[in-house]
């Protein structure tokens, strides 16, 4: 397992663990030819639609299938009209379908007439999917279809051929890791049609598979079209269950009533599934689609463009290292490490594939049956964007946090410099010290003004969110896992990072693969486990380091304040001794300026370090990392337990769930640290 850690670990390590960091920009906003490589364009908007509905075996659907087909056609026309209004700013519409025999296939045919892209997350391998959905009546016919041969039943054969023909025009993501067990149960149920146990065993397995594929479809779709009679409860994975799952994930549902296909209702919440809803007009449907495909605002779109065109710096700047120097000095490391250079050189995005990203790409290409073209897209559209965003965020973090730490130190030095004339010069020679204080105060105002003007704080937040979304995205993408539209975090003042990341990941969509036991095992052992392990180690180390910084800064502030108290007490003692005649009167007078200087300088310096500790919130960040490490440790244990499962019994849903858990942990960590720093705009330290 150790070699695989090295294969995956170097590029997905958490921010701050690598000396070799990615792209960086200066504080300006000017466009530059050195922006994100020209091959990486702004992600285009794309409408992604899912479909669920009854099969022809449903009596209501069977009677009204022509009217349902017409309703689907009308709905597709409305969608097409809205999308066409966007011009070249939107990519072709993408339909996700499980290719079940009924509304699924009907919608695929309508989509193909309009040149939409078709993506099929199949609950089984294609051959088994065709057999199950062809509804053969005998085991022999089912086995013939699975083998790609013509069954005795011509109708079943025609249905299977229809499914294969549409699948050939789609990108298929086949969940085939349980096909052997399901085929056995399926054939057994056909051979024993009167055995309720055999039928129940197959139905349970089948429902689980359809539900897993349905979740993939929901996560990949902006809106779900559902053809449902409003009555049939359905099993897990059925139409009603899929509608409820989509609403729970925040995806709106356009419900076509199979009893009256001209009646369309927009469902937005889980509760609306049980409420009496009014029919929606074509204009209301169009407004819904418009709200999905249009960006949130012009300002958000402009910020995404600026993200692509920032000026590139080849290395970090020492003038912004104050915060990281505090961590280095007070973090508990050696003196040599504390005083070592903090300058970082940045890896350009176009170099990451042959640099720090090479191990990950090698692992991805080595997955059994992997989609090599899809891996190429991960390189171009994910790794390079991650490198760019990570570098930008790293620089802005230095600028914002380093600027604030510098302000705290300069404020103390300004006070110290202003009173330094007392022990060292006469009042007539005070002006150089006043000039020194004045220059430091001007520097504080300058740093604060520049930081606000260039939005160091806000841009750091935004670019860090983008970087973290892309950091572990390759793992999710290779497993066909995504964050559904309704479950993306919401920033307090801007949404472009989430909008940008979602569109960029949508460009890739699903890989064209057959998910097998070998694929899943390699994925969770060589990708998930190592990612969780490395992130857990990073957060554990970070928690210990920041706790040390917090306590040492506290201790230093206490020492400086104690020394100030001691200095003042000593001076008062000298004054008292002089008044009592115990010491010469001139003694207290001669040292009064020195003790006044110490009485001002020591508290000022102690207050500066206390302010840095308050601003840095090292203790709270340590607690956040500690909680994150505990969560990741639990994920590690789950992955270790899954690794003990015998081949043939690993299920896609188990691995996908682990990927979702890691994704949720990452997003929760982002939200937590941003909540700490959200109100700490760069400011004058008073």
C-alpha positions in Angstrom: 0.0 0.0 0.0 2.9 2.4 0.6 3.9 3.0 -3.0 0.3 4.0 -3.8 0.5 6.6 -1.0 3.3 8.2 -2.9 1.5 7.9 -6.2 -1.6 9.8 -5.1 -0.4 11.9 -2.2 1.8 14.6 -3.6 -0.8 16.5 -5.5 -3.8 16.1 -3.3 -1.9 17.0 -0.1 -3.6 19.8 1.8 -2.6 23.4 1.4 0.7 24.2 3.2 2.1 20.7 3.3 4.1 21.0 0.1 7.1 23.3 -0.4 6.2 23.2 -4.1 3.0 25.2 -4.5 1.0 26.1 -7.5 0.2 29.3 -9.3 0.1 32.7 -7.7 -0.9 36.2 -8.6 -0.2 39.6 -7.2 -2.7 41.9 -5.5 -3.8 43.6 -8.8 -6.7 42.9 -11.0 -5.1 43.7 -14.4 -5.6 41.1 -17.1 -2.5 39.4 -18.3 -1.4 37.2 -21.2 0.1 35.0 -18.4 -3.3 34.1 -17.2 -4.7 30.5 -17.0 -3.4 28.6 -20.1 -5.3 29.4 -23.2 -6.6 25.9 -23.6 -8.6 26.3 -20.4 -11.6 28.5 -21.3 -14.4 29.6 -19.0 -16.8 26.7 -18.5 -19.9 27.1 -20.5 -23.4 26.9 -19.0 -25.1 23.6 -19.8 -28.6 22.4 -19.0 -28.6 18.8 -17.7 -32.0 17.0 -17.6 -32.9 13.7 -15.9 -35.9 11.5 -16.8 -37.8 9.1 -14.7 -41.2 7.6 -15.4 -43.4 4.6 -15.7 -42.7 1.6 -18.0 -45.2 0.4 -20.6 -46.3 -2.2 -18.1 -48.0 0.5 -16.1 -51.7 0.5 -17.2 -52.2 4.2 -17.1 -49.0 4.9 -19.0 -49.8 2.1 -21.5 -53.2 3.7 -22.3 -51.8 7.2 -22.7 -48.3 6.6 -24.1 -49.1 8.6 -27.3 -50.2 11.6 -25.3 -47.2 11.2 -22.9 -44.9 11.2 -26.0 -46.5 14.4 -27.3 -46.2 16.0 -23.8 -42.5 15.1 -23.7 -42.0 16.5 -27.2 -43.7 19.8 -26.2 -41.6 20.0 -23.0 -38.4 19.4 -25.0 -39.4 22.2 -27.4 -39.8 24.6 -24.5 -36.4 23.7 -23.2 -34.9 24.0 -26.6 -36.4 27.4 -27.1 -34.9 28.7 -23.8 -31.5 27.2 -24.5 -31.5 28.6 -28.0 -32.0 32.1 -26.6 -28.6 31.8 -24.9 -26.8 31.6 -28.2 -23.2 30.4 -28.2 -22.9 30.9 -24.4 -24.4 27.5 -23.6 -23.3 23.9 -24.5 -25.7 21.4 -25.9 -28.4 20.1 -23.5 -27.6 16.8 -21.9 -30.2 14.2 -21.1 -29.6 11.5 -18.4 -31.6 8.3 -18.8 -31.5 4.8 -17.3 -32.8 3.4 -20.6 -35.7 1.7 -19.0 -38.4 0.5 -21.4 -41.0 3.2 -21.2 -40.7 7.0 -20.5 -36.9 6.7 -20.4 -36.6 5.5 -24.0 -39.3 7.8 -25.1 -37.5 10.8 -23.8 -34.2 9.6 -25.4 -35.8 9.5 -28.8 -37.2 13.0 -28.3 -33.8 14.3 -27.2 -32.0 12.7 -30.2 -34.4 14.5 -32.5 -33.0 17.7 -31.1 -29.4 16.7 -31.1 -29.0 16.6 -27.3 -26.2 14.7 -25.7 -27.4 11.4 -24.2 -25.7 10.0 -21.0 -26.9 6.7 -19.6 -26.0 5.8 -16.0 -27.1 2.1 -16.2 -28.0 0.1 -13.1 -26.5 -3.0 -14.7 -24.1 -3.8 -17.4 -25.5 -3.0 -20.9 -26.2 -6.6 -21.8 -28.1 -7.3 -18.5 -29.8 -4.0 -18.7 -31.1 -4.8 -22.2 -32.3 -8.2 -21.0 -34.1 -7.0 -17.9 -35.8 -4.1 -19.8 -36.8 -6.3 -22.7 -39.1 -8.3 -20.4 -38.5 -11.8 -21.8 -40.9 -14.4 -20.3 -38.4 -17.3 -20.2 -35.0 -17.8 -18.8 -33.7 -19.0 -22.2 -34.7 -15.8 -23.9 -33.1 -13.8 -21.2 -29.8 -15.7 -21.5 -29.9 -15.3 -25.2 -30.3 -11.5 -24.9 -27.5 -11.3 -22.4 -25.3 -13.3 -24.8 -26.2 -10.9 -27.6 -28.2 -13.5 -29.5 -31.7 -13.4 -30.8 -34.3 -14.8 -28.4 -37.2 -17.0 -29.5 -39.7 -14.2 -28.6 -39.5 -11.7 -31.4 -41.1 -8.9 -29.3 -38.6 -9.3 -26.5 -35.8 -9.3 -29.1 -37.1 -6.1 -30.7 -37.2 -4.4 -27.3 -33.7 -5.5 -26.5 -32.4 -4.3 -29.9 -34.2 -1.0 -29.4 -32.3 -0.5 -26.1 -29.0 -1.4 -27.6 -29.5 0.9 -30.6 -30.2 3.9 -28.3 -27.3 2.9 -25.9 -25.0 3.0 -28.9 -25.8 6.7 -29.3 -25.2 7.4 -25.6 -22.3 7.6 -23.2 -22.9 4.7 -20.9 -21.7 4.5 -17.3 -22.5 0.9 -16.5 -22.8 -0.3 -12.9 -21.9 -3.9 -13.6 -20.1 -4.9 -10.4 -23.0 -7.0 -9.2 -24.1 -8.4 -12.6 -23.1 -12.0 -11.8 -25.2 -12.2 -8.7 -28.1 -10.3 -10.3 -28.1 -12.5 -13.4 -28.3 -15.5 -11.1 -31.3 -14.1 -9.2 -32.9 -12.9 -12.5 -32.7 -16.3 -14.2 -33.9 -18.0 -11.1 -37.0 -15.8 -10.9 -37.8 -16.5 -14.5 -37.4 -20.3 -14.0 -39.6 -20.2 -10.9 -42.3 -17.7 -11.7 -44.5 -19.0 -8.9 -41.8 -18.8 -6.3 -42.4 -15.5 -4.3 -39.0 -15.9 -2.6 -37.1 -15.9 -5.9 -39.1 -13.0 -7.2 -38.6 -11.0 -4.0 -34.8 -11.6 -3.9 -34.4 -10.4 -7.5 -36.7 -7.4 -7.0 -34.8 -6.3 -3.9 -31.4 -6.5 -5.7 -32.9 -4.8 -8.8 -34.4 -2.0 -6.8 -31.1 -1.3 -5.1 -29.3 -1.1 -8.4 -31.9 1.2 -10.0 -31.8 3.5 -6.9 -28.0 3.7 -7.2 -28.2 4.7 -10.9 -31.0 7.1 -10.1 -28.9 8.9 -7.6 -26.1 9.3 -10.2 -28.7 10.8 -12.6 -30.0 13.2 -10.0 -26.6 14.4 -9.0 -25.7 15.1 -12.7 -29.0 16.9 -13.5 -30.3 20.4 -13.0 -33.9 19.4 -13.3 -35.8 16.1 -13.4 -38.7 15.3 -15.7 -41.0 12.7 -14.2 -43.9 10.9 -15.8 -46.0 9.6 -12.9 -49.6 8.7 -12.4 -49.7 10.4 -9.0 -50.9 7.2 -7.4 -48.5 4.3 -7.8 -46.2 4.3 -4.7 -43.5 2.3 -6.4 -40.6 0.5 -4.9 -37.1 1.8 -4.0 -35.7 3.1 -7.3 -39.1 3.5 -8.8 -40.6 6.7 -10.2 -42.0 8.1 -7.0 -38.9 7.2 -5.1 -36.7 8.9 -7.7 -38.9 12.0 -7.6 -38.7 12.2 -3.8 -34.9 11.7 -3.9 -34.5 14.5 -6.5 -36.5 16.9 -4.3 -34.5 15.9 -1.2 -31.3 16.8 -3.2 -32.7 20.2 -4.1 -33.4 19.5 -7.8 -36.8 20.8 -9.1 -39.1 18.3 -10.8 -41.4 18.8 -13.7 -44.2 16.3 -13.2 -46.1 15.1 -16.2 -49.3 13.5 -14.9 -49.6 10.2 -16.8 -53.4 10.3 -16.2 -53.6 13.7 -17.9 -50.3 14.3 -19.8 -51.2 17.9 -20.7 -51.1 18.7 -17.0 -47.6 19.7 -15.8 -46.7 20.6 -12.2 -43.4 22.0 -10.9 -42.4 20.4 -7.6 -39.6 22.1 -5.6 -39.7 20.6 -2.1 -40.3 17.1 -0.7 -43.5 18.4 0.9 -44.9 19.4 -2.5 -45.0 15.8 -3.5 -47.8 15.3 -1.0 -49.6 18.6 -1.5 -52.3 19.6 -4.0 -50.5 21.5 -6.7 -51.8 23.7 -9.5 -50.9 23.0 -13.1 -48.1 25.2 -14.6 -48.2 26.9 -17.9 -45.5 26.7 -20.7 -44.4 30.2 -19.6 -43.8 29.0 -16.1 -41.8 26.0 -17.3 -39.7 28.3 -19.5 -39.1 30.6 -16.5 -37.8 27.6 -14.5 -35.4 26.6 -17.2 -34.3 30.2 -17.7 -33.4 30.4 -14.0 -31.4 27.3 -14.2 -29.3 28.2 -17.2 -28.7 31.9 -16.5 -25.7 32.9 -14.3 -26.6 34.3 -10.9 -25.5 37.9 -11.9 -23.3 39.8 -14.2 -20.9 40.6 -11.4 -20.5 36.9 -10.6 -19.7 36.2 -14.2 -17.1 39.1 -14.3 -15.4 37.7 -11.2 -15.0 34.3 -12.9 -13.4 36.0 -15.9 -11.0 37.8 -13.7 -10.1 34.5 -12.0 -8.8 33.4 -15.4 -6.8 36.5 -16.2 -4.9 37.3 -13.0 -1.3 38.3 -13.3 1.1 35.4 -12.6 3.9 35.5 -10.1 6.7 33.0 -10.2 7.3 32.9 -6.4 5.9 34.3 -3.2 7.0 37.6 -1.8 8.8 38.1 1.5 6.8 41.2 2.3 3.8 39.0 2.7 5.4 36.3 4.9 4.6 37.7 8.3 1.7 35.3 9.2 3.6 32.3 8.0 6.7 33.5 9.9 4.6 33.6 13.1 3.6 30.0 12.5 7.2 29.0 11.8 8.6 30.7 14.9 5.9 29.7 17.3 4.8 26.4 15.8 7.2 24.3 17.8 9.8 23.5 15.1 13.5 23.8 15.3 15.2 27.2 15.3 16.7 26.4 11.9 13.3 25.7 10.5 11.8 28.8 12.2 14.4 31.1 10.5 14.5 29.3 7.2 13.4 31.0 4.0 9.6 30.9 3.4 9.8 31.8 -0.3 7.8 29.4 -2.4 8.1 28.9 -6.2 5.0 28.0 -8.0 4.3 25.2 -10.4 2.5 26.4 -13.5 -0.8 24.8 -14.3 0.3 23.4 -17.6 3.3 21.7 -15.9 1.2 19.9 -13.2 0.5 16.8 -15.4 4.2 16.0 -15.6 4.9 17.3 -12.1 2.9 16.9 -8.9 -0.1 15.6 -10.8 1.7 12.8 -12.6 1.1 10.2 -9.8 -2.6 10.8 -9.7 -2.9 10.6 -13.4 -0.9 7.4 -13.5 -3.2 5.9 -10.9 -6.3 7.0 -12.8 -5.0 5.5 -16.0 -4.3 2.3 -14.2 -7.8 1.8 -13.0 -9.1 -1.4 -14.7 -11.1 -0.4 -17.8 -10.6 3.3 -17.2 -11.7 5.9 -19.8 -8.4 7.3 -21.0 -9.9 10.2 -22.8 -11.7 11.1 -19.6 -8.5 11.0 -17.6 -7.0 13.5 -20.2 -9.9 15.8 -19.4 -9.2 15.5 -15.7 -5.7 16.7 -16.5 -6.7 19.6 -18.6 -9.9 20.7 -16.9 -9.5 19.8 -13.3 -5.8 19.6 -12.3 -4.8 22.7 -14.1 -7.7 24.7 -12.6 -6.8 23.3 -9.2 -3.2 24.4 -9.6 -4.2 27.9 -10.7 -6.8 28.4 -8.0 -4.6 26.9 -5.3 -1.7 29.3 -6.2 -4.0 32.3 -6.4 -5.5 31.5 -3.0 -2.1 30.9 -1.4 -0.8 34.3 -2.5 -3.9 36.1 -1.4 -3.8 34.3 1.9 -0.2 35.5 2.4 -1.2 39.1 1.4 -4.3 39.3 3.6 -3.1 37.5 6.7 0.5 38.7 6.3 -0.8 42.2 5.9 -2.8 42.1 9.1 0.0 40.6 11.1 2.4 43.2 9.8 -0.2 45.9 10.8 -0.2 44.6 14.4 3.6 44.6 14.6 3.9 48.0 13.0 1.4 49.5 15.4 3.5 48.2 18.3 6.7 49.4 16.7 5.1 52.8 16.0 4.3 53.3 19.7 7.8 52.0 20.7 9.5 54.2 18.2 7.5 57.2 19.3 8.6 57.0 22.9 12.1 55.8 22.3 13.5 59.3 22.6 12.8 59.3 26.3 15.8 57.2 27.4 17.9 58.0 24.3 17.5 61.7 23.4 16.4 65.0 24.7 13.0 66.5 23.9 14.6 68.8 21.4 15.7 65.7 19.4 12.3 64.0 19.4 11.4 64.8 15.8 13.3 61.7 14.2 11.4 59.4 16.5 8.1 61.2 15.7 8.9 60.9 12.0 9.6 57.1 12.5 6.2 56.7 14.2 4.5 58.7 11.5 6.0 56.6 8.7 4.9 53.4 10.4 1.4 54.7 10.9 1.2 55.7 7.2 2.4 52.2 6.3 -0.4 50.7 8.3 -3.0 52.9 6.5 -1.4 52.0 3.2 -1.5 48.3 3.8 -5.1 48.5 4.9 -6.1 50.7 2.0 -4.5 48.5 -0.6 -5.9 45.3 1.0 -9.4 46.7 0.9 -9.1 48.1 -2.6 -7.8 44.8 -4.0 -10.2 42.7 -2.0 -7.5 40.4 -0.5 -9.9 39.0 2.0 -12.8 38.3 -0.3 -10.7 37.0 -3.2 -8.8 34.7 -0.8 -12.1 33.2 0.3 -13.4 32.8 -3.2 -10.3 31.3 -4.8 -9.7 28.9 -1.8 -13.3 27.6 -2.3 -12.6 27.0 -6.0 -9.3 25.2 -5.2 -10.9 22.9 -2.6 -13.7 21.9 -4.9 -11.2 20.9 -7.5 -8.7 19.3 -5.0 -10.6 16.0 -4.6 -12.8 16.3 -7.7 -10.8 13.7 -9.7 -11.7 11.0 -7.2 -15.4 11.9 -7.4 -15.3 12.2 -11.2 -13.7 8.8 -11.6 -16.4 7.2 -9.5 -19.3 9.1 -11.2 -20.0 10.9 -8.0 -21.1 14.6 -7.9 -22.6 17.1 -5.6 -26.2 17.7 -6.6 -27.2 21.3 -7.5 -29.2 21.9 -4.3 -26.4 20.8 -2.0 -23.7 23.2 -3.0 -22.6 25.6 -0.2 -23.8 29.2 -0.4 -21.3 32.1 0.2 -22.6 35.0 2.2 -21.8 37.6 -0.5 -20.8 35.7 -3.7 -21.8 32.5 -5.5 -19.4 32.5 -8.4 -16.9 29.9 -7.0 -19.6 27.3 -6.6 -21.2 28.2 -10.0 -17.8 28.1 -11.7 -16.8 24.8 -10.1 -20.1 23.1 -10.8 -20.1 24.2 -14.5 -16.4 23.1 -14.9 -17.1 19.7 -13.4 -20.3 19.4 -15.4 -18.2 19.7 -18.6 -16.7 16.3 -17.8 -19.9 14.6 -16.7 -19.5 10.8 -16.4 -16.7 8.6 -17.8 -17.5 5.9 -20.3 -16.7 2.9 -18.2 -18.0 -0.4 -17.0 -17.8 -0.4 -13.2 -16.5 -3.8 -12.0 -15.3 -5.3 -8.7 -11.7 -4.7 -9.8 -12.4 -1.0 -10.7 -14.1 -0.3 -7.3 -11.4 -2.0 -5.3 -8.6 -0.2 -7.0 -10.5 3.1 -6.7 -11.2 3.0 -3.0 -7.8 1.5 -2.1 -5.6 3.6 -4.3 -7.7 6.8 -4.4 -10.1 7.2 -1.5 -8.1 5.6 1.2 -4.9 7.5 0.4 -6.7 10.8 0.1 -8.4 10.3 3.5 -5.1 9.2 5.1 -3.1 12.1 3.7 -5.8 14.7 4.6 -6.2 13.2 8.1 -2.4 13.4 8.7 -2.4 17.0 7.4 -5.2 18.1 9.7 -3.7 16.2 12.7 -0.4 17.9 12.2 -2.0 21.3 11.6 -4.1 21.0 14.8 -1.0 20.3 16.9 1.0 23.1 15.2 -1.7 25.7 15.6 -2.4 24.7 19.2 1.3 25.3 19.9 1.3 28.7 18.2 -1.8 29.7 20.3 -0.2 28.7 23.6 3.2 30.3 22.8 1.7 33.5 21.7 -0.4 33.6 24.8 2.6 32.9 26.9 4.7 35.6 25.2 1.9 38.1 25.7 1.7 37.2 29.4 5.5 37.5 29.8 5.6 40.9 28.2 2.7 42.2 30.3 4.3 40.7 33.4 7.6 42.5 32.6 5.7 45.7 32.1 4.1 45.3 35.5 7.5 44.5 37.0 9.0 47.6 35.4 6.3 49.9 36.7 6.4 48.3 40.1 10.2 48.7 40.2 10.0 52.4 39.3 7.3 52.9 42.0 9.5 51.2 44.5 12.4 53.5 43.7 10.1 56.5 44.1 8.9 55.2 47.4 12.5 54.5 48.5 13.6 58.0 47.5 10.6 59.5 49.4 11.6 57.5 52.5 15.2 58.5 52.2 16.3 54.9 51.6 18.0 55.8 48.3 19.2 59.0 46.8 16.4 61.2 45.3 18.2 61.5 42.0 18.2 57.7 41.4 14.4 57.5 40.7 14.6 60.7 38.6 17.5 59.5 36.5 15.7 56.2 35.5 12.2 57.6 35.2 12.4 57.9 31.4 13.7 54.4 30.9 11.0 52.9 33.1 8.4 55.0 31.3 9.7 53.7 28.0 9.5 50.1 29.3 6.0 50.7 30.7 4.8 51.7 27.3 6.8 49.5 25.0 6.3 46.2 26.8 2.5 46.4 26.9 2.4 47.6 23.3 4.5 44.6 22.1 2.5 42.2 24.3 -0.8 43.7 22.9 0.4 43.2 19.4 1.1 39.5 19.9 -2.2 39.1 21.7 -3.9 40.8 18.7 -2.1 38.4 16.3 -3.3 35.5 18.4 -6.9 36.9 18.3 -6.8 37.6 14.6 -5.2 34.3 13.7 -7.7 32.4 15.9 -5.2 29.6 16.0 -7.1 27.7 18.7 -10.4 27.6 16.8 -8.6 26.6 13.6 -6.9 23.8 15.5 -10.2 22.6 16.8 -11.7 22.7 13.2 -8.7 20.6 12.0 -9.0 18.3 15.0 -12.7 17.6 14.2 -11.9 17.1 10.5 -9.1 14.7 11.3 -11.5 12.6 13.5 -14.1 12.5 10.8 -11.4 11.4 8.2 -10.1 8.8 10.7 -13.6 7.3 10.8 -13.7 7.2 7.0 -10.3 5.5 7.0 -11.7 2.8 9.2 -14.7 2.3 7.0 -12.5 1.9 4.0 -10.3 -0.6 5.8 -13.4 -2.6 6.7 -14.6 -2.4 3.1 -11.2 -3.7 1.9 -11.9 -6.9 3.9 -15.0 -7.6 1.9 -14.6 -10.5 -0.5 -14.5 -9.9 -4.2 -17.9 -10.1 -5.7 -19.6 -8.5 -2.7 -18.4 -4.9 -3.0 -21.2 -2.6 -4.2 -20.9 0.7 -6.0 -23.2 2.4 -3.6 -20.8 1.7 -0.7 -17.9 3.2 -2.4 -19.9 6.2 -3.7 -21.2 6.8 -0.2 -17.6 7.0 1.1 -16.7 9.5 -1.6 -19.8 11.6 -0.6 -18.7 11.5 3.0 -15.2 12.8 2.1 -16.8 15.5 0.0 -19.1 16.5 2.8 -16.1 16.7 5.2 -14.2 18.9 2.8 -17.1 21.3 2.3 -17.8 21.4 6.1 -14.2 22.3 6.8 -14.3 25.1 4.2 -17.5 26.5 5.7 -16.1 26.3 9.2 -12.8 28.2 8.6 -14.6 30.8 6.4 -17.1 31.4 9.3 -14.1 32.2 11.5 -12.5 34.6 9.1 -15.6 36.0 7.5 -15.9 39.1 9.7 -12.1 39.7 9.9 -11.7 42.2 7.1 -8.2 43.7 6.8 -8.3 46.8 9.1 -6.3 49.2 11.2 -5.4 47.2 14.4 -7.0 49.4 17.0 
